[in-house]
Amino acid sequence: MAKYEKSESLKEKISILPDSPGCYLYYDAAGTVIYVGKAKNLKRRVSSYFNRQHDVIRTMLLVRNIADMRYIVVPTEEDALNLENSLIKEYKPRYNVLLKDDKSYPWIVVTKEHFPRVFMTRTRIKDGSKYFGPYANTAVAKTVLNLIRELYPVRTCRHAITPDYVAKGKGRLCLEYHLKNCQGCCVGLVGEEEYGEMMSHVRQILRGDTQELLDYLRGEMMRLSEELRFEEAQAIKDKYQLIERYQSKSVIVSQTLDDIDVFGVDDDKEQVYVNYMHVRRGAIVRSITLEYKRRMDESVAQILDYALTEIAEKFSIKYDEVVIPELPESAFDGVVFNIPKRGDKLKLLEVSTHNARQNKIDALKMMEKHDPEKRVERTLERIKSDFRLTELPRHIECFDNSNIQGTNPVASCVVFRNARPSKRDYRHFNIKTVVGPDDFASMKEVLTRRYTRMMEEAPDDLPQLIVVDGGKGQLSAAVEALDDMGLRGTIAVVGIAKRLEEIYFPGDSVPLYIDKNSESLRVVQQLRDEAHRFGITHHRNQRSKGQIVSELDGVKGVGEKTRDALLQHFKSVKRLREASIDSIADIVGPSKASIVYNALHAPE
């Protein structure tokens, strides 16, 4: 299978692409956009251009002319479709099929009538009706309509149904009523108030404000259940699940937004990534991310000053309204800065911030590709700073206790070296001196056993940091163990609580909350999760082993070899109990078979 040649820089960009929905832009050697595409999975889609032979000549020519590539990530595949349309209209790439104008996009209208209708249209009329959209894809609009009609019996006839029309008896029930697709408003079987409440839910779906509707439906479902009206509650539950799975509102297309500039920020302490997006006629038409390396501990407000100025010069922009996470340090004449708290602008800011974060991830991946050790050093430096350490934590150990109602208490120790798991150093511990479910005493026992032995066998390999899974209680037990061994000043120790990822330090009752996007927290969470997994696995094995052998261990005349042979053949005590005495005799002989059979079938 033939593969197309590409530059090293392009290869690297493709190798670190995310497995996310988004749009990609191909540039030729002159820096002109020659193709815009959308993808459910950016990495897979872009890679497909270069790792196969294309039969279509136009595609072959496109691939040969690709000199560079950029991309924009979005939350959903539908958003990628809408973004693709807006980018094609903006750049008019030579290899893309030409798109129709905005006027051809469909809208969904809720008519201004006594009993409103809901339908799709391509023509907007100023008659007081409410229009939602436009939808870049007719199939999307039809999906929305189908959802609404599946949830609610909205009328579809074109009769001008007014109170006078109903009072004079001009209406007649049609097939839609008998199919339960309409409530019969034309003959007065449903009033305007009840119909209007249903339409308010329809408008919520079209606006994308589904949370309030979901809360209402959940309340109705619980009320009907308490009244033992289970069939009606199930019908409400079906609606609830449909709405929960559906996302009606695209973050990319909105009729209310026009000519807005958006700046999203991801602050990584040393570097600050600023993504810029320009929104025109409700659609994103430009996106670029800038990276700033801090020199003098500049604030985000100062960085935004640089970014606003740089983007204005780069694209010859005169700002009007700017959506931004915080105000810049300087004042910009004639510019309205908007820090959104809800709605379409907040969604656009979130998309921009996500793209800034994705560029940071790409930069780290690229750095790790070229210099893996540099990434490790960077991570260790961050942990050292966040956890107030005096040296780089090249060796970290994490402890976790596992027991269920005090049975089979065990503990686990996982080891990370240079911020990576060192699985050959993992250890299990069976709790020996503690009776009952006492996590604090168990933690003290395990640390004492672990480091007493290490000081005897490998005193130069002690860790720089110990992480205990738990809050202040477990941390106090760990500190007590280290004090008893004289290691308190040698090894740093912290505790991580599960609920809110609080980090506890010895002697400090107020926990530290590390930025959830921090590499430090990611490493500690990975340590904690690995210790929990490793400990639970051992605990299950111990508990299972105890349950399997308990019924055979006390049988007089059945030794370890007999027990193991039977369990190896029958796999479990349950299957052994169900076996005939002859089948048991085939394994251990008639004498032992009789003893085992009688023991397993004796009265309780």
N, C-alpha and C positions, 0 to 999 in steps of 0.2 A: 504494500500500500504506500503510495507516494506521499511525502510530506513536503510542505512548502518551507523554504528557507526564510528565516526571520532574524532580525538583529538580536544581539545579546540583551540589550535593554528591553526589547519587546518580549523576549522569552521570560525575563525576570518578572515583568509586569503580569504576564499571564500566569506564571507559577504561583503568585500570591493572591490571585483574584479570590474573592469570597464566594461561598456557595449560597448566595442570596439573590433575591429578585432585583432587577435593575435594568438600566439601559447602558449600552456601550457605544462609543463614537470612534470611528476609524479615521485617521488623518493620513494624507499623502505626504511626500517629502517636502512640499511647499507649505505644510501646516494647514491645509484646507480640509474641512470635514467632508469625507467622500461617502460615508455610510453611517446610518444610525440604526441600531437594532435593539430589541428588548429580549429579556431572558428570564426564565423562572430560576435558573441557576447560572449565574454569570460565568463561573469558571468553566463549567461543562460546555456552555454554548460557544464561548469565545475560542476555547481550545479546539472545538470541532472544525473551525475554519482552516486550521493548520495541520491537522493530523489525518487528513483524508484527501483522496483525489476527487475533485468536483467535475461532474459531467457538464454542467451548465457553463458556457463560455463566459458569460457575464460575471459569474461568481469567481471563476479562475482569474479574470482580469482584476476584480476587486482585491483578491488576496495578494496578488503580485504588487499592487500599488499601496498596500498598507505599510506605512512607515512608523506610525505611533498609534496609541490607543488610550482613551480615558473612559471612565465609567461613573455612573451615579447609582447608588443603592437606594431602594425604596422599600416600604413595608410589604407590599403585596404585588402579585402578578398583574392585577388590574391597574394599580398605580403605574407599573412599568409600561403598560399599554398606553395609558394616557400621556405619560411623559414622552414616550417615543413619538407620538403624534405631534406634540408641541415642539419637540426638537427638530423633527423633519420639516415642519413649517418654518421654523426659524432659520435653519441652515440650508435647506433645499439641496441635500447631497445628491450627487450625480447618479449614484447607484441605487437610490431608493425610488420606489414607486411614488409618484406625485399624489398628495392627499387632497381631498376636497376642502373647501373653505369651512369655517366654523358654522356657517348658516345651515350646512347639511347635517350637522349633528342633531340627534334626537333629544328632546326634553320629555320629562314626565310632568303632566299638568294635573292639578287638582282644581276643578272648576269652581267658580263662585256661583253656587246655586243653593236652593233650599236643601236638596239632597245631592251633594257634589258627586261628580264622576271622576275617575282616575284613568288616564289613557296616555299614550305616547304621541307626540307631535313633533314636527320639524318647523312649525310656524308659531311664533309668539304673537299673541294678540293682547293689547292693553285693555282687558275687560275686567280686571280685578282678580283674575284667576292667579293661582300660585304655581310658578314653574320651577322645577328642580332639574339640575343638570348644568351644562349639556353633558351627555354621555358620549365618549369618544368611540364607543362600540355599541352598535344596535343590540347585539346579543346581551350586553350587560343591562341595558334598559329593559329588555324583555324579561330578564331574570328577576329584576326588581318588581316588575308588574306581576309576574307569576307568583312571587312570594306574597305580595299584598293580597292577591286574589285567593291564594291558598289559606291565608290567615283570616281574611275578613270578607263577608258577602257584600262587596261594593257593587252597586247597580251599574250595568253597562248600556242600558237603553238610552236613546237620545231624546226621550220625551221631556218636555219642560214641566217637571212635576212641582207644582206649587200647592199651598194649602187649598186654594180655590179649585185646582184640578182634582185634588183628592175628594173634596167636599161634594163636588158635582158628580162623583162616581165615574169619571171618564177613564180611569185606569182599568187594566185587566191583567190578571196574573198570567205570566208567560212561562215558558219551559225553564228559564233560569231559576225561577222561584221553586219549581218542583224538583230541580236538581240541587236545591239548597245553596245556590250561588248568589241569591238575592233574598232580602227579607220582605219583599212585597211592599215597599214604601209607596208605590203608586195607588194602592187601595187602602192605605192607612194602617197597615199591620205593624209598622214601626214609626215612632214619632221623630221629629227633627232633633230633639235633645239626645235621644239614644243613638241616632244615626251620627249626630255630630261628635259624640264621644268616641265612636269608632273611627271617624275621620281624623280626630286629633291624634290617635295612635298611628294612623297611616302617615300623617305628616311627620311624626317623630321618626318613623323608619326612613322616610325620604331625606330628612335632615341629617340622619346619622345619630340622632340623640336617643339611642336605644336603651341606655342604662335606666333612665326613669321608667320607661315602658317595661323593662324586665323586672324592675322592683315591683311595679304594680301587678304584673302577671304572677310573680312569685307570691305576693300577698293574697291574691285571689285563689291561687292554687291551694295555699295553706288553709284558707277559710273554708273552701269547699270540702277539703279533706276532713277538717274537724267536724263539718256537718254531715259527714259520711256520704257526700255526693261524689262518689269516686269517678263515675263516668265523665261528669263535667270537669272534675279536676284533671283527669287525663287529657281532655281536649285542650285545656289551658296549658298543660305541660307540653303538649305537642307544639303549640304556638311558641312557647318560651324557648324550646330547643331550636326551633327554626330561626328565630330572631338571634339567638345567641351565636349560631353558626354563621350568620350573615353579616357582612360589612357593606352597608349600602353606599357609604360616602367615600369617594376617592379623595385622598389628601392632595392630589395633583391638580384636579380640575375643580374650580369653584367660581360661580358667576359673580361672587361678591368681591373678588380680589383683582386689582388691576395696577400694573406698574409699581410693584413693591420689591425692594431689595431686602434680602434676608441674610443675616450673619449668624452662623452657629459656631460654638466654641467648645473645644475639648482641651482642658488644661491638664498638662502632664508634668507640672512642676518645672522640669528643665525645658521642655518644649511646649509651645502652645499652638494648636492647630485651629485655624479659622477657615470655615467653609463659607463661600459666598454663593448665593443663588439669586437670580433675577426672575421675577414672576411677571409675566405680561399676559393680559387678558385671561387671568386666572390659571395660567399654566407655567411651569418652570421651563425657561428657555436657555438658561446658562448656569453652569456650576463649576466652581474651581476652589481648590483648597490651598491655603498658604500655610507654611510652617515657620514659626518664629522660635529661635533659641534664646532663652533668657541670658542676659549678661549681668544685669544689675538688679535682679529680683523685681523686674517690672510687673505691675499689676495687670489683670485682664483688661481693665479700662484703658490702660496705656497701650496695650497690644491692639485693642480695637481701634484706637486712634491711627496706628500705623496701617492696619488693614483697610480701614475706610479710605485713607489717603491713597494707598497703593492701588486699590481696585478702581477708584475714581480716575486715576492717571492711566491705568492700564487699558480701561475700556471707554475712556472719555465720558464718564457718567456724571450727571448732575442729580444728586439724590433728592427725592421728594419725601417718601415715607420709608423708613428702615425698621424692619423687625429685628430685634436684637435681645440677647439674654440679660444684658445690663448696660447702663449708660456709659458711653465713652468718657474719657477724662476731659476732652476738649469740647467746646461748643461748635456746632456746624450751622452756619446761618441758613435759615429757610428749610432745615431738615427736621421732620417729625420723627422722633424715636419712639417706637412702640415695644413695650415689654409685655407680651401677651400672657394671659393667665388661662384662657380657654378659647375654643373655637378654631376656625380654619388657620388663623395666623399662628397659633400655638402648634398646630399639627405641622405646618411648614417649617417652623423653627426646630421641631423635633427631627424632621427629615434632614435638615441642614446639619444639626448637631450629630446625628448618626453618621453622616458622610464625613464630618471632621474626625470622628472617632475611628471610622473605618480606615481613613488615611493614616492615622496614627498606628493602627494595627498593621497596615501594609508596610509602613516604614520600619517597624520593629521586625517584621518577618524578613524584609530585605537586609536589615542589619545582621540578623541572625544567620542569613544565608552566606553573607560575605565574611562575617566575623562572629562565630557562635560564642566565643568566650566573652566578647564585649557585652552581649545580651545578658550573660550570666552575671558579669561584674555589675552591670546596671541594676539587675534585680536584687543582688545581695546588698548593694549600696542603699537601695530603697528600704529593704528590710532593716538594715542597720539603723537608718535614720528614723523610721517609724516606730521601732521597738526600743529605741534609746540604748543601743548596744555600743560597746567600746571597741569591738572588732567585727570583721565581716563574718556572718554566720554560715560558714562553709559546711558545717555539720550541724543539722537540726534533728531533734528527736521529738516525737509526739506520742503521748500515752492516752489510752482510752480503756475504761472498765466496761464489762458486759456481764449482766446477770438478769435473770427473769425471776422475780419473786425470791431472790436469794439463792436460786439453784445454780449449780455449776459456775460459780463466779470465776471469771477469767479476765485477763488484761492483755492489751496488745501494745507493742512498741514499733512504730515505723520510723525509718531513717531516711532523711534527704541529705544528699551531698551535692553541693553546688546547685541548690534549688531544684534537684531532680531526685526521684525515688531511687533508693539503693536497696532493692528488694532482697538481696542476699544478706543484708544486715537486719531484716525484720525479725522480731522475736515475739513468741507467745509466752504468757505466764498463767499458770494455774494458781489461784489464791490459796495459800496454805495456812496462814495464821489467823485469818479473820473469819468469825462465825456470823452468818447472816448477811443481809444486804447492806453493807457499810462501805459506800464508795470512797469516803475520805480515808478510812483506815487501809482499804485496798490499795489506794493510790500511793500511800506512804510505804506500804510493804513492797510494792513493785519497784518504785524508784530506789529504795534501799537495796534491794537485791541486785538490780541492774547496775548501779554505779559502784557498789562495794566490789562486785566482780570485775568491773571495768578498771577500777583503780589497781586491782591486783594483776590483771592480765594485759591491759593496754592503757596505761595512765596518760599516754600522749594522744589518745584518740577520743578524749572526752568532747562532747558537743559544746558549741558556743551558745546554743539556745535550746531550751526545753519548752514545749508547748503541751499543756494539759487540757484535755477536752472537758470543760466544765467551768463553773464560775468561781466565786471567792472561796468556797469550801474546799474544792479540789486543789486550788492554787495554794491555800494555806497548808494543806497536807503535804504538798510537794516541797514547799519552802521548809517545813519542819524536817522532812527527810534530808534535804540538802544541808540544813544546819547541823543535824546530827552527824553527818559525814564530813563536815568541814568544807563543803563545796559551794557554800552560799555566794562567796565573792568570786568564784571561778566560773560558774555557769549561770547565765541569765535564764529566768523562767517567767512565763506568762500563761494566763488561762484564757480560753476562748469559749464564750457561752453560746449555745446553739440558737437561742431565740432571735436576737437582733445582731448577732455577730459582734458582741461587745468583747473588747480585749481588756483583760484585767492585769494590773501590775501589782507585785507584792507591796503591801503597805498603803495602797491607794484604793479607797472605796469607790471612787468615781471611775467608771470604765472609759476606755478610749474607743471612739467610733472611727474606724479608718474608712476613707473613701472607697465605696463599693467597686470602683473601677481600678483600684490600686493593685499593682503587681504584688505588693506585700500581702494584702488580704487574700488575693488569689492563691498564693503559695500556702498560706496558713490554712485556708479552707481545704485545699487539696490534701494537706497533711492530715487535717482532722477527718475528712471523709475517708481517706485511705486507712487511717487507724481504726475508724468505725467499721469499715468493710472487713478489714483483716481480723478484727476482734470478734465481730458477729459470726464470721465463717468458723472460727475456732470454737466459739461458744456453741454453735449449732452442732458441730461435730462431736463435742463433748457430751452435749445433752442427748444427741441421737445415740451415741455409743452406750451411754448409761441406760437408755430406754431399751435398747436392743438386747443387752446382755443380762439385764436384771432378772428375768424369769428363768434363765438357764444357770446363772451363777450359783444359786442356792440349792441346786438339785444335787443330792448326794449320789456319787457314782458317775457324774458327768464332768469330765475335766476340760481343760482349755482346748486341747486338740479336738475333742469330740464336738464341743461347742462351735469352734471355728469351721470345722468341716460341714456341720449342719447349716450354719448361716451362710457359708459360701455357696452351698447348693440351693437352699430354699430362699435365700436373700433376706428374709425377715421372719420374726417370730410368728407373725400372723399366718404367713403361708405355711410355716412349719406346723402350726396348730391344726391347720386345715388338711394336712397331708395324712395319708393312711399309715398304719403301723408298718405295713410291708414296704412302702416307699422309703420310710425312715430306716428300716432294717437294711435296705440296699446300700445305705451310706455308712452306717456305723455297726451293723450286725444286729441280730435279733435281741440279744440280752440288753444292750444299751438302748435299742429302739423301744423296748418295753418300758424302761425306766423313764425315758424322755416323754413318751406318749402319755403314760399315767400321770406324770408331773404336770403336763400342760392341760390335761383334761380333768384334773382333780377339782372337786367343789371348792368354791372360794372360802 
